Amino acid sequence: MIGEAAVAALHEELEAEPKPGLVTPRDRGAHRDMDARTFRASIAALRGYFHAVARGGMEGASLAALRPLAIDAEARMLHATRGVNTHRGAIFSLGLLAAAAGRLAAARAAFVPAALRDALRRHYGAAIARELPAASTSHGAIVGRRHGVGGARAEAAAGFPHLFDVALPALRSSLHRGAPRAAAAVQCLLSAIAVLPDTNLLYRGGAAGLAFARAAAQVFLARGGVHRRGWEEHARALHRAFVARDLSPGGSADLLAAALFVERLGALDLPRDGAG
């Protein structure tokens, strides 16, 4: 059930639109090497990974024990997409969250955000932090060092503050105000773009690109976000502007998927006999 919630969150993230610069069923966004079909193939390839990593969390697996699962998942993703990186960030962030959820399930604890965050920091935070000085060659790590931002690993080591303090509250508040789920997802995404030091934006547009994206998102939210008439056209205008500047807020998209996952976890009623 935990694994299926992760898969459903990835599908929901893909289907939501307009999402500035990102792939949707409508178009490729700022990407030339992927489309919605690429994403769906990737998600299908990752289904077993999310099941396995949740089971690993239930069995008390360490971060080192979970790493081979992530490496195998990345290989299966790249095979399914013919070498295109669609979900490396989700493999990392949703994988950790699914493992933390597995820890809670084993303890028969409720999937409330505070407990999930605590489990993540308590069981995996120190191990993630020890890896931060490593000289990674990923785009996110290189850009992070160049611009002095932490990236996904620093975010995870700190217990995903932008997820639990920004993205998830924005999603839940929008749903509470009566927005449809797809619209609430857009509100969540723009809330993340407005504040996250998104290394994907830095890689594609540098500091100027990040500043443009943040300012555009802040204006969208200040005008009422998805809770005003005509918001879709404003969001589509942002999408066109992001595409014209080759900007894709992939880190913020990962936060959206994570927020959708955590929100879905809250609705789960897992068996309490250790199964499932």
Accessible surface in RSA format (square Angstrom, percent):
REM  Atomic radii and reference values for relative SASA: ProtOr
REM  Chains: A
REM  Algorithm: Lee & Richards
REM  Probe-radius: 1.40
REM  Slices: 20
REM RES _ NUM      All-atoms   Total-Side   Main-Chain    Non-polar    All polar
REM                ABS   REL    ABS   REL    ABS   REL    ABS   REL    ABS   REL
RES MET A   1    95.12  49.3  68.18  45.1  26.94  64.1  59.95  51.0  35.17  46.6
RES ILE A   2     6.89   3.9   5.76   4.3   1.12   2.7   5.76   4.2   1.12   3.0
RES GLY A   3     1.98   2.4   0.00   N/A   1.98   2.4   0.00   0.0   1.98   4.4
RES GLU A   4    73.05  41.9  70.43  53.3   2.62   6.2  48.44  93.7  24.61  20.1
RES ALA A   5     7.71   7.1   2.03   3.1   5.68  12.9   6.99   9.8   0.72   1.9
RES ALA A   6     0.00   0.0   0.00   0.0   0.00   0.0   0.00   0.0   0.00   0.0
RES VAL A   7     2.08   1.4   2.08   1.9   0.00   0.0   2.08   1.8   0.00   0.0
RES ALA A   8    30.24  27.8  23.69  36.6   6.55  14.9  28.58  40.3   1.66   4.4
RES ALA A   9     0.00   0.0   0.00   0.0   0.00   0.0   0.00   0.0   0.00   0.0
RES LEU A  10     2.14   1.2   1.89   1.4   0.25   0.6   1.89   1.3   0.25   0.7
RES HIS A  11    63.66  34.8  63.59  44.2   0.07   0.2  44.76  46.1  18.90  22.0
RES GLU A  12    26.70  15.3  21.12  16.0   5.58  13.3  22.36  43.3   4.34   3.5
RES GLU A  13    13.01   7.5  13.01   9.8   0.00   0.0   0.36   0.7  12.66  10.3
RES LEU A  14     1.00   0.6   0.57   0.4   0.43   1.1   1.00   0.7   0.00   0.0
RES GLU A  15    83.41  47.9  71.63  54.2  11.77  28.0  40.48  78.3  42.92  35.0
RES ALA A  16     1.96   1.8   0.46   0.7   1.50   3.4   1.65   2.3   0.32   0.8
RES GLU A  17    45.66  26.2  33.88  25.6  11.78  28.1  12.22  23.6  33.44  27.3
RES PRO A  18     6.46   4.7   3.86   3.5   2.60   9.5   6.46   5.3   0.00   0.0
RES LYS A  19     0.22   0.1   0.04   0.0   0.18   0.4   0.04   0.0   0.18   0.2
RES PRO A  20     0.00   0.0   0.00   0.0   0.00   0.0   0.00   0.0   0.00   0.0
RES GLY A  21     0.00   0.0   0.00   N/A   0.00   0.0   0.00   0.0   0.00   0.0
RES LEU A  22    11.18   6.2  11.18   8.0   0.00   0.0  11.18   7.9   0.00   0.0
RES VAL A  23     5.20   3.4   0.28   0.3   4.93  11.9   0.28   0.2   4.93  13.4
RES THR A  24     6.04   4.3   4.34   4.4   1.70   4.1   2.06   2.8   3.98   6.0
RES PRO A  25    61.16  44.6  30.29  27.6  30.87 112.2  31.18  25.7  29.98 186.3
RES ARG A  26   150.29  63.1 114.75  58.5  35.54  84.6  50.16  68.5 100.13  60.7
RES ASP A  27    58.13  40.7  45.86  45.6  12.27  29.0  40.14  94.5  17.99  17.9
RES ARG A  28   103.82  43.6 102.08  52.0   1.74   4.1  33.92  46.4  69.90  42.4
RES GLY A  29    13.35  16.5   0.00   N/A  13.35  16.5   0.45   1.2  12.90  28.9
RES ALA A  30     6.21   5.7   0.00   0.0   6.21  14.1   4.83   6.8   1.38   3.6
RES HIS A  31    29.61  16.2  24.66  17.1   4.94  12.6  18.37  18.9  11.24  13.1
RES ARG A  32   195.90  82.3 170.78  87.1  25.12  59.8  79.51 108.7 116.40  70.5
RES ASP A  33    87.88  61.6  68.13  67.8  19.75  46.7  41.66  98.1  46.21  46.1
RES MET A  34    14.96   7.7  13.59   9.0   1.37   3.3  12.66  10.8   2.30   3.0
RES ASP A  35    23.26  16.3  23.26  23.1   0.00   0.0  13.14  30.9  10.11  10.1
RES ALA A  36     8.51   7.8   7.73  11.9   0.78   1.8   7.73  10.9   0.78   2.1
RES ARG A  37   174.78  73.4 168.56  85.9   6.21  14.8  74.05 101.2 100.72  61.0
RES THR A  38    24.39  17.3  18.11  18.4   6.28  15.0  11.99  16.1  12.40  18.7
RES PHE A  39    24.09  12.1  24.09  14.9   0.00   0.0  24.09  14.6   0.00   0.0
RES ARG A  40    92.11  38.7  88.32  45.0   3.78   9.0  42.60  58.2  49.50  30.0
RES ALA A  41    40.23  37.0  28.67  44.2  11.55  26.3  37.43  52.7   2.80   7.4
RES SER A  42     0.00   0.0   0.00   0.0   0.00   0.0   0.00   0.0   0.00   0.0
RES ILE A  43     0.23   0.1   0.17   0.1   0.06   0.1   0.17   0.1   0.06   0.2
RES ALA A  44    63.91  58.8  47.77  73.7  16.15  36.7  49.05  69.1  14.87  39.4
RES ALA A  45    23.09  21.2   8.11  12.5  14.98  34.1  20.16  28.4   2.92   7.7
RES LEU A  46     0.02   0.0   0.02   0.0   0.00   0.0   0.02   0.0   0.00   0.0
RES ARG A  47    90.07  37.8  90.07  45.9   0.00   0.0  35.57  48.6  54.50  33.0
RES GLY A  48    41.33  51.0   0.00   N/A  41.33  51.0  31.67  86.9   9.66  21.6
RES TYR A  49     7.37   3.4   5.77   3.3   1.60   4.2   1.94   1.5   5.43   6.7
RES PHE A  50     0.01   0.0   0.01   0.0   0.00   0.0   0.01   0.0   0.00   0.0
RES HIS A  51    75.25  41.1  67.35  46.8   7.90  20.2  50.35  51.9  24.90  29.0
RES ALA A  52    38.46  35.4  27.82  42.9  10.64  24.2  35.39  49.8   3.07   8.1
RES VAL A  53     2.45   1.6   2.45   2.2   0.00   0.0   2.45   2.1   0.00   0.0
RES ALA A  54     6.52   6.0   6.52  10.1   0.00   0.0   6.52   9.2   0.00   0.0
RES ARG A  55    97.65  41.0  95.77  48.8   1.88   4.5  35.92  49.1  61.73  37.4
RES GLY A  56     8.87  10.9   0.00   N/A   8.87  10.9   8.64  23.7   0.23   0.5
RES GLY A  57     0.04   0.0   0.00   N/A   0.04   0.0   0.00   0.0   0.04   0.1
RES MET A  58    31.66  16.4  15.87  10.5  15.78  37.6  10.88   9.2  20.78  27.5
RES GLU A  59   129.16  74.2  91.98  69.6  37.18  88.5  42.66  82.5  86.50  70.6
RES GLY A  60    38.40  47.4   0.00   N/A  38.40  47.4  16.68  45.8  21.72  48.7
RES ALA A  61    21.52  19.8  12.32  19.0   9.20  20.9  21.52  30.3   0.00   0.0
RES SER A  62    57.66  48.7  52.57  70.2   5.09  11.7  44.66  95.1  13.00  18.2
RES LEU A  63    19.77  11.0  17.21  12.3   2.56   6.4  17.21  12.1   2.56   6.9
RES ALA A  64    64.62  59.4  53.96  83.3  10.67  24.3  54.34  76.5  10.28  27.2
RES ALA A  65    57.10  52.5  34.41  53.1  22.69  51.6  44.59  62.8  12.51  33.1
RES LEU A  66     9.06   5.0   8.23   5.9   0.83   2.1   8.29   5.8   0.76   2.1
RES ARG A  67    93.11  39.1  88.44  45.1   4.67  11.1  47.14  64.4  45.97  27.9
RES PRO A  68    79.36  57.8  72.95  66.5   6.41  23.3  75.04  62.0   4.33  26.9
RES LEU A  69    58.88  32.8  57.45  41.1   1.43   3.6  58.46  41.1   0.43   1.1
RES ALA A  70    27.10  24.9  25.99  40.1   1.11   2.5  26.27  37.0   0.83   2.2
RES ILE A  71   110.39  62.8 106.11  79.1   4.28  10.3 108.90  78.4   1.49   4.0
RES ASP A  72    72.85  51.0  68.60  68.3   4.24  10.0  23.61  55.6  49.24  49.1
RES ALA A  73     0.00   0.0   0.00   0.0   0.00   0.0   0.00   0.0   0.00   0.0
RES GLU A  74    49.60  28.5  49.60  37.5   0.00   0.0   7.31  14.1  42.28  34.5
RES ALA A  75    57.95  53.3  47.03  72.6  10.93  24.9  52.42  73.8   5.54  14.7
RES ARG A  76    82.07  34.5  78.88  40.2   3.19   7.6  58.82  80.4  23.24  14.1
RES MET A  77     0.00   0.0   0.00   0.0   0.00   0.0   0.00   0.0   0.00   0.0
RES LEU A  78    52.30  29.1  49.81  35.6   2.48   6.2  50.20  35.3   2.10   5.6
RES HIS A  79   158.95  86.9 140.17  97.4  18.77  48.0  95.64  98.6  63.31  73.7
RES ALA A  80    36.95  34.0  11.91  18.4  25.04  57.0  20.06  28.3  16.89  44.8
RES THR A  81     7.92   5.6   0.00   0.0   7.92  18.9   2.93   3.9   4.99   7.5
RES ARG A  82   227.16  95.4 192.75  98.3  34.41  81.9  75.66 103.4 151.50  91.8
RES GLY A  83    53.86  66.4   0.00   N/A  53.86  66.4  25.97  71.3  27.90  62.5
RES VAL A  84    20.99  13.8  18.09  16.4   2.90   7.0  20.99  18.2   0.00   0.0
RES ASN A  85    66.17  45.6  51.50  49.8  14.68  35.3  17.02  41.0  49.16  47.5
RES THR A  86    18.33  13.0   0.00   0.0  18.33  43.7   1.06   1.4  17.27  26.1
RES HIS A  87     7.75   4.2   6.41   4.5   1.34   3.4   7.51   7.7   0.25   0.3
RES ARG A  88    94.49  39.7  92.30  47.0   2.19   5.2  43.17  59.0  51.31  31.1
RES GLY A  89    25.28  31.2   0.00   N/A  25.28  31.2  16.27  44.6   9.01  20.2
RES ALA A  90     1.25   1.2   0.98   1.5   0.27   0.6   1.25   1.8   0.00   0.0
RES ILE A  91     6.45   3.7   6.13   4.6   0.32   0.8   6.13   4.4   0.32   0.9
RES PHE A  92    40.57  20.3  35.25  21.8   5.32  13.8  39.67  24.1   0.90   2.6
RES SER A  93     8.67   7.3   8.67  11.6   0.00   0.0   8.47  18.0   0.21   0.3
RES LEU A  94     0.26   0.1   0.26   0.2   0.00   0.0   0.26   0.2   0.00   0.0
RES GLY A  95     1.27   1.6   0.00   N/A   1.27   1.6   1.27   3.5   0.00   0.0
RES LEU A  96     7.96   4.4   6.17   4.4   1.79   4.5   6.56   4.6   1.40   3.8
RES LEU A  97     0.00   0.0   0.00   0.0   0.00   0.0   0.00   0.0   0.00   0.0
RES ALA A  98     0.00   0.0   0.00   0.0   0.00   0.0   0.00   0.0   0.00   0.0
RES ALA A  99     0.00   0.0   0.00   0.0   0.00   0.0   0.00   0.0   0.00   0.0
RES ALA A 100     0.00   0.0   0.00   0.0   0.00   0.0   0.00   0.0   0.00   0.0
RES ALA A 101     0.00   0.0   0.00   0.0   0.00   0.0   0.00   0.0   0.00   0.0
RES GLY A 102     0.00   0.0   0.00   N/A   0.00   0.0   0.00   0.0   0.00   0.0
RES ARG A 103    47.70  20.0  41.63  21.2   6.07  14.5  10.33  14.1  37.37  22.6
RES LEU A 104    11.08   6.2  10.94   7.8   0.13   0.3  11.08   7.8   0.00   0.0
RES ALA A 105     8.58   7.9   2.96   4.6   5.62  12.8   2.96   4.2   5.62  14.9
RES ALA A 106    54.78  50.4  24.74  38.2  30.03  68.3  29.83  42.0  24.94  66.1
RES ALA A 107    74.05  68.1  41.31  63.8  32.74  74.5  52.80  74.4  21.25  56.3
RES ARG A 108   156.66  65.8 132.31  67.4  24.35  58.0  38.16  52.2 118.50  71.8
RES ALA A 109    31.25  28.7  25.10  38.7   6.15  14.0  31.25  44.0   0.00   0.0
RES ALA A 110    61.40  56.5  50.49  77.9  10.92  24.8  52.58  74.0   8.83  23.4
RES PHE A 111    12.61   6.3   3.70   2.3   8.90  23.2   4.56   2.8   8.05  23.0
RES VAL A 112    75.02  49.4  74.13  67.1   0.89   2.1  75.02  65.2   0.00   0.0
RES PRO A 113    31.04  22.6  30.83  28.1   0.21   0.8  31.04  25.6   0.00   0.0
RES ALA A 114    76.42  70.3  63.77  98.4  12.65  28.8  70.51  99.3   5.91  15.6
RES ALA A 115    27.61  25.4  19.26  29.7   8.35  19.0  26.59  37.4   1.02   2.7
RES LEU A 116     0.92   0.5   0.92   0.7   0.00   0.0   0.92   0.6   0.00   0.0
RES ARG A 117    41.51  17.4  41.51  21.2   0.00   0.0   7.57  10.3  33.93  20.6
RES ASP A 118    64.00  44.8  64.00  63.7   0.00   0.0  16.33  38.4  47.67  47.5
RES ALA A 119     0.84   0.8   0.84   1.3   0.00   0.0   0.84   1.2   0.00   0.0
RES LEU A 120     0.00   0.0   0.00   0.0   0.00   0.0   0.00   0.0   0.00   0.0
RES ARG A 121   110.77  46.5 100.96  51.5   9.82  23.4  32.52  44.4  78.25  47.4
RES ARG A 122   152.92  64.2 116.95  59.6  35.96  85.6  69.82  95.4  83.09  50.4
RES HIS A 123    60.75  33.2  37.02  25.7  23.73  60.7  25.19  26.0  35.55  41.4
RES TYR A 124     0.58   0.3   0.00   0.0   0.58   1.5   0.52   0.4   0.06   0.1
RES GLY A 125     5.15   6.3   0.00   N/A   5.15   6.3   4.62  12.7   0.53   1.2
RES ALA A 126    66.98  61.6  55.01  84.9  11.97  27.2  62.54  88.1   4.44  11.8
RES ALA A 127    21.41  19.7  18.28  28.2   3.13   7.1  18.51  26.1   2.89   7.7
RES ILE A 128     0.00   0.0   0.00   0.0   0.00   0.0   0.00   0.0   0.00   0.0
RES ALA A 129    43.67  40.1  36.09  55.7   7.57  17.2  36.42  51.3   7.25  19.2
RES ARG A 130   175.54  73.7 148.47  75.7  27.07  64.4  77.44 105.8  98.10  59.5
RES GLU A 131    45.50  26.1  38.82  29.4   6.68  15.9  29.80  57.6  15.70  12.8
RES LEU A 132    75.08  41.8  52.39  37.5  22.68  57.0  53.28  37.4  21.80  58.7
RES PRO A 133   115.91  84.5  79.15  72.2  36.76 133.6  92.07  76.0  23.84 148.2
RES ALA A 134    65.43  60.2  46.24  71.4  19.18  43.6  58.24  82.0   7.18  19.0
RES ALA A 135    90.16  82.9  62.61  96.6  27.55  62.7  64.89  91.4  25.28  67.0
RES SER A 136    46.37  39.2  36.23  48.4  10.14  23.4  32.68  69.6  13.69  19.2
RES THR A 137   119.21  84.8 103.84 105.3  15.37  36.6  69.75  93.7  49.46  74.8
RES SER A 138    50.34  42.5  37.69  50.3  12.65  29.1  39.27  83.6  11.06  15.5
RES HIS A 139   104.21  57.0  99.86  69.4   4.36  11.1  58.44  60.2  45.77  53.3
RES GLY A 140    25.89  31.9   0.00   N/A  25.89  31.9  19.85  54.5   6.04  13.5
RES ALA A 141    29.24  26.9  14.84  22.9  14.39  32.7  25.64  36.1   3.60   9.5
RES ILE A 142    61.29  34.9  59.48  44.3   1.81   4.4  59.84  43.1   1.46   4.0
RES VAL A 143     1.37   0.9   1.37   1.2   0.00   0.0   1.37   1.2   0.00   0.0
RES GLY A 144     3.42   4.2   0.00   N/A   3.42   4.2   2.89   7.9   0.53   1.2
RES ARG A 145   135.20  56.8 105.85  54.0  29.35  69.9  78.30 107.0  56.91  34.5
RES ARG A 146   167.85  70.5 130.02  66.3  37.83  90.1  57.52  78.6 110.32  66.9
RES HIS A 147    67.66  37.0  38.32  26.6  29.34  75.1  29.31  30.2  38.35  44.6
RES GLY A 148    70.28  86.7   0.00   N/A  70.28  86.7  37.22 102.1  33.06  74.0
RES VAL A 149    36.90  24.3  22.07  20.0  14.83  35.7  28.39  24.7   8.51  23.1
RES GLY A 150    50.07  61.7   0.00   N/A  50.07  61.7  22.26  61.1  27.81  62.3
RES GLY A 151    20.67  25.5   0.00   N/A  20.67  25.5  14.37  39.4   6.30  14.1
RES ALA A 152    60.09  55.3  45.22  69.8  14.87  33.8  51.39  72.4   8.70  23.1
RES ARG A 153    94.95  39.9  92.78  47.3   2.17   5.2  24.00  32.8  70.95  43.0
RES ALA A 154    30.70  28.2  25.22  38.9   5.48  12.5  26.32  37.1   4.39  11.6
RES GLU A 155    23.94  13.7  19.91  15.1   4.03   9.6  13.71  26.5  10.23   8.4
RES ALA A 156     0.00   0.0   0.00   0.0   0.00   0.0   0.00   0.0   0.00   0.0
RES ALA A 157    21.55  19.8   7.63  11.8  13.92  31.7   7.84  11.0  13.71  36.3
RES ALA A 158    51.05  46.9  35.13  54.2  15.91  36.2  45.50  64.1   5.54  14.7
RES GLY A 159     0.00   0.0   0.00   N/A   0.00   0.0   0.00   0.0   0.00   0.0
RES PHE A 160     5.39   2.7   5.39   3.3   0.00   0.0   5.39   3.3   0.00   0.0
RES PRO A 161    38.30  27.9  37.80  34.5   0.50   1.8  38.05  31.4   0.25   1.6
RES HIS A 162    42.23  23.1  41.22  28.6   1.02   2.6  27.39  28.2  14.84  17.3
RES LEU A 163     0.00   0.0   0.00   0.0   0.00   0.0   0.00   0.0   0.00   0.0
RES PHE A 164    17.54   8.8   4.97   3.1  12.58  32.7   4.97   3.0  12.58  36.0
RES ASP A 165    85.94  60.2  61.00  60.7  24.95  59.0  27.54  64.8  58.40  58.2
RES VAL A 166    39.79  26.2  34.02  30.8   5.78  13.9  37.68  32.7   2.11   5.7
RES ALA A 167     0.00   0.0   0.00   0.0   0.00   0.0   0.00   0.0   0.00   0.0
RES LEU A 168     5.11   2.8   5.11   3.7   0.00   0.0   5.11   3.6   0.00   0.0
RES PRO A 169    59.61  43.4  50.42  46.0   9.19  33.4  57.09  47.1   2.52  15.7
RES ALA A 170    18.38  16.9   8.32  12.8  10.06  22.9  16.98  23.9   1.40   3.7
RES LEU A 171     0.98   0.5   0.98   0.7   0.00   0.0   0.98   0.7   0.00   0.0
RES ARG A 172    92.23  38.7  87.23  44.5   5.01  11.9  41.55  56.8  50.69  30.7
RES SER A 173    59.02  49.9  51.51  68.7   7.52  17.3  31.99  68.1  27.04  37.9
RES SER A 174     1.68   1.4   0.51   0.7   1.17   2.7   1.34   2.9   0.34   0.5
RES LEU A 175    44.74  24.9  29.99  21.5  14.76  37.1  30.28  21.3  14.46  38.9
RES HIS A 176   166.69  91.1 136.01  94.5  30.68  78.5  93.05  95.9  73.65  85.7
RES ARG A 177   154.84  65.0 117.96  60.1  36.88  87.8  41.76  57.1 113.08  68.5
RES GLY A 178    62.18  76.7   0.00   N/A  62.18  76.7  34.70  95.2  27.47  61.5
RES ALA A 179    13.87  12.8   1.75   2.7  12.12  27.6   6.79   9.6   7.08  18.7
RES PRO A 180    95.48  69.6  82.96  75.6  12.52  45.5  95.46  78.8   0.02   0.1
RES ARG A 181    88.84  37.3  83.43  42.5   5.42  12.9  64.18  87.7  24.66  14.9
RES ALA A 182    53.37  49.1  48.17  74.3   5.20  11.8  50.30  70.8   3.07   8.1
RES ALA A 183     7.87   7.2   6.18   9.5   1.69   3.8   6.62   9.3   1.25   3.3
RES ALA A 184     0.00   0.0   0.00   0.0   0.00   0.0   0.00   0.0   0.00   0.0
RES ALA A 185     0.01   0.0   0.01   0.0   0.00   0.0   0.01   0.0   0.00   0.0
RES VAL A 186     0.03   0.0   0.03   0.0   0.00   0.0   0.03   0.0   0.00   0.0
RES GLN A 187    24.01  13.4  24.01  17.5   0.00   0.0   1.48   3.1  22.53  17.1
RES CYS A 188     0.02   0.0   0.02   0.0   0.00   0.0   0.00   0.0   0.02   0.0
RES LEU A 189     0.00   0.0   0.00   0.0   0.00   0.0   0.00   0.0   0.00   0.0
RES LEU A 190     0.08   0.0   0.08   0.1   0.00   0.0   0.08   0.1   0.00   0.0
RES SER A 191    13.62  11.5  11.76  15.7   1.86   4.3   6.80  14.5   6.82   9.6
RES ALA A 192     0.44   0.4   0.05   0.1   0.39   0.9   0.44   0.6   0.00   0.0
RES ILE A 193     0.16   0.1   0.00   0.0   0.16   0.4   0.07   0.1   0.09   0.2
RES ALA A 194     4.95   4.5   3.59   5.5   1.36   3.1   3.59   5.1   1.36   3.6
RES VAL A 195    64.28  42.3  54.70  49.5   9.58  23.1  57.90  50.3   6.38  17.3
RES LEU A 196    16.97   9.5  16.94  12.1   0.03   0.1  16.94  11.9   0.03   0.1
RES PRO A 197    36.82  26.8  33.44  30.5   3.38  12.3  33.44  27.6   3.38  21.0
RES ASP A 198     1.34   0.9   0.02   0.0   1.32   3.1   1.34   3.1   0.00   0.0
RES THR A 199    17.17  12.2  14.58  14.8   2.58   6.2   0.85   1.1  16.31  24.7
RES ASN A 200    66.78  46.1  62.67  60.6   4.11   9.9   5.31  12.8  61.47  59.4
RES LEU A 201     0.09   0.0   0.09   0.1   0.00   0.0   0.09   0.1   0.00   0.0
RES LEU A 202     7.57   4.2   3.38   2.4   4.18  10.5   3.38   2.4   4.18  11.3
RES TYR A 203   112.58  52.6  89.92  51.2  22.66  59.0  59.77  44.9  52.81  65.1
RES ARG A 204    75.15  31.6  44.89  22.9  30.26  72.0  12.57  17.2  62.57  37.9
RES GLY A 205    27.45  33.9   0.00   N/A  27.45  33.9  14.42  39.6  13.03  29.2
RES GLY A 206    23.99  29.6   0.00   N/A  23.99  29.6  20.68  56.7   3.31   7.4
RES ALA A 207    62.86  57.8  55.93  86.3   6.93  15.8  56.63  79.8   6.23  16.5
RES ALA A 208    80.75  74.2  64.80 100.0  15.95  36.3  72.91 102.7   7.84  20.8
RES GLY A 209     7.43   9.2   0.00   N/A   7.43   9.2   6.94  19.0   0.50   1.1
RES LEU A 210    17.07   9.5  17.07  12.2   0.00   0.0  17.07  12.0   0.00   0.0
RES ALA A 211    59.02  54.3  49.88  77.0   9.14  20.8  55.40  78.0   3.62   9.6
RES PHE A 212    60.35  30.2  52.53  32.5   7.83  20.4  59.40  36.0   0.95   2.7
RES ALA A 213     0.00   0.0   0.00   0.0   0.00   0.0   0.00   0.0   0.00   0.0
RES ARG A 214    68.67  28.8  68.67  35.0   0.00   0.0  12.80  17.5  55.87  33.9
RES ALA A 215    51.80  47.6  49.40  76.2   2.40   5.5  51.16  72.1   0.63   1.7
RES ALA A 216    14.05  12.9   5.80   8.9   8.25  18.8  13.21  18.6   0.84   2.2
RES ALA A 217     0.01   0.0   0.00   0.0   0.01   0.0   0.00   0.0   0.01   0.0
RES GLN A 218    89.18  49.9  83.92  61.3   5.26  12.5  31.33  66.7  57.84  43.9
RES VAL A 219    65.42  43.0  63.31  57.3   2.11   5.1  65.33  56.8   0.09   0.2
RES PHE A 220     0.00   0.0   0.00   0.0   0.00   0.0   0.00   0.0   0.00   0.0
RES LEU A 221    46.33  25.8  32.16  23.0  14.17  35.6  32.35  22.7  13.97  37.6
RES ALA A 222    92.04  84.6  47.27  72.9  44.77 101.9  61.25  86.3  30.80  81.6
RES ARG A 223   148.69  62.4 128.22  65.4  20.47  48.7  41.97  57.4 106.72  64.7
RES GLY A 224    29.68  36.6   0.00   N/A  29.68  36.6  28.08  77.1   1.60   3.6
RES GLY A 225     0.00   0.0   0.00   N/A   0.00   0.0   0.00   0.0   0.00   0.0
RES VAL A 226    10.81   7.1   0.00   0.0  10.81  26.0   0.00   0.0  10.81  29.3
RES HIS A 227    49.34  27.0  15.45  10.7  33.89  86.7  13.25  13.7  36.10  42.0
RES ARG A 228    70.80  29.7  56.66  28.9  14.14  33.7  37.57  51.3  33.23  20.1
RES ARG A 229   232.34  97.6 202.59 103.3  29.76  70.8  88.91 121.5 143.44  86.9
RES GLY A 230    39.17  48.3   0.00   N/A  39.17  48.3  30.19  82.9   8.98  20.1
RES TRP A 231    27.76  11.1  27.76  13.4   0.00   0.0  16.36   8.7  11.39  18.5
RES GLU A 232    71.69  41.2  71.69  54.2   0.00   0.0  21.63  41.8  50.06  40.9
RES GLU A 233    97.70  56.1  95.95  72.6   1.75   4.2  60.31 116.7  37.39  30.5
RES HIS A 234    30.17  16.5  23.45  16.3   6.72  17.2  20.77  21.4   9.40  10.9
RES ALA A 235     0.00   0.0   0.00   0.0   0.00   0.0   0.00   0.0   0.00   0.0
RES ARG A 236    66.28  27.8  66.17  33.7   0.11   0.3  27.46  37.5  38.82  23.5
RES ALA A 237    41.60  38.3  35.87  55.4   5.73  13.0  36.68  51.6   4.93  13.1
RES LEU A 238    15.81   8.8  15.65  11.2   0.16   0.4  15.81  11.1   0.00   0.0
RES HIS A 239    22.48  12.3  22.48  15.6   0.00   0.0  19.08  19.7   3.40   4.0
RES ARG A 240   134.95  56.7 127.51  65.0   7.44  17.7  72.59  99.2  62.36  37.8
RES ALA A 241    24.92  22.9  18.99  29.3   5.92  13.5  24.48  34.5   0.44   1.2
RES PHE A 242     0.05   0.0   0.05   0.0   0.00   0.0   0.05   0.0   0.00   0.0
RES VAL A 243    56.93  37.5  47.47  43.0   9.45  22.8  47.47  41.2   9.45  25.6
RES ALA A 244    86.73  79.7  43.96  67.8  42.77  97.3  55.29  77.9  31.44  83.3
RES ARG A 245   121.62  51.1 102.95  52.5  18.67  44.5  38.91  53.2  82.71  50.1
RES ASP A 246    51.06  35.8  50.97  50.7   0.08   0.2  21.21  49.9  29.85  29.8
RES LEU A 247     1.01   0.6   1.01   0.7   0.00   0.0   1.01   0.7   0.00   0.0
RES SER A 248     2.35   2.0   2.35   3.1   0.00   0.0   1.12   2.4   1.23   1.7
RES PRO A 249     0.00   0.0   0.00   0.0   0.00   0.0   0.00   0.0   0.00   0.0
RES GLY A 250    14.78  18.2   0.00   N/A  14.78  18.2  13.54  37.2   1.24   2.8
RES GLY A 251    16.60  20.5   0.00   N/A  16.60  20.5  14.48  39.7   2.12   4.7
RES SER A 252     0.00   0.0   0.00   0.0   0.00   0.0   0.00   0.0   0.00   0.0
RES ALA A 253    11.24  10.3  10.34  16.0   0.90   2.0  10.65  15.0   0.58   1.5
RES ASP A 254    41.90  29.4  40.45  40.3   1.46   3.4   9.30  21.9  32.61  32.5
RES LEU A 255    11.18   6.2  10.97   7.8   0.21   0.5  11.18   7.8   0.00   0.0
RES LEU A 256     0.04   0.0   0.00   0.0   0.04   0.1   0.04   0.0   0.00   0.0
RES ALA A 257     2.31   2.1   2.31   3.6   0.00   0.0   2.31   3.3   0.00   0.0
RES ALA A 258     1.10   1.0   1.10   1.7   0.00   0.0   1.10   1.6   0.00   0.0
RES ALA A 259     0.00   0.0   0.00   0.0   0.00   0.0   0.00   0.0   0.00   0.0
RES LEU A 260     0.57   0.3   0.57   0.4   0.00   0.0   0.57   0.4   0.00   0.0
RES PHE A 261     0.00   0.0   0.00   0.0   0.00   0.0   0.00   0.0   0.00   0.0
RES VAL A 262     0.26   0.2   0.26   0.2   0.00   0.0   0.26   0.2   0.00   0.0
RES GLU A 263    34.19  19.6  30.53  23.1   3.66   8.7   2.85   5.5  31.34  25.6
RES ARG A 264    77.69  32.6  73.93  37.7   3.76   9.0  11.98  16.4  65.71  39.8
RES LEU A 265     0.98   0.5   0.34   0.2   0.64   1.6   0.34   0.2   0.64   1.7
RES GLY A 266    45.78  56.4   0.00   N/A  45.78  56.4  14.45  39.6  31.33  70.2
RES ALA A 267    90.88  83.6  53.07  81.9  37.81  86.0  63.91  90.0  26.98  71.5
RES LEU A 268    45.15  25.1  26.51  19.0  18.65  46.9  27.49  19.3  17.66  47.5
RES ASP A 269   121.53  85.1 105.69 105.2  15.84  37.5  36.03  84.8  85.50  85.3
RES LEU A 270    11.40   6.4   8.00   5.7   3.40   8.6   8.02   5.6   3.38   9.1
RES PRO A 271    59.94  43.7  41.00  37.4  18.94  68.9  53.76  44.4   6.18  38.4
RES ARG A 272    89.54  37.6  78.16  39.8  11.39  27.1  50.28  68.7  39.26  23.8
RES ASP A 273   109.05  76.4  77.81  77.4  31.24  73.9  41.42  97.5  67.62  67.4
RES GLY A 274    42.24  52.1   0.00   N/A  42.24  52.1  30.37  83.3  11.87  26.6
RES ALA A 275    54.17  49.8  44.80  69.1   9.37  21.3  50.35  70.9   3.82  10.1
RES GLY A 276    57.22  70.6   0.00   N/A  57.22  70.6  42.54 116.7  14.68  32.9
END  Absolute sums over single chains surface
CHAIN  1 A    11758.3       9085.5       2672.8       6802.9       4955.4
END  Absolute sums over all chains
TOTAL         11758.3       9085.5       2672.8       6802.9       4955.4
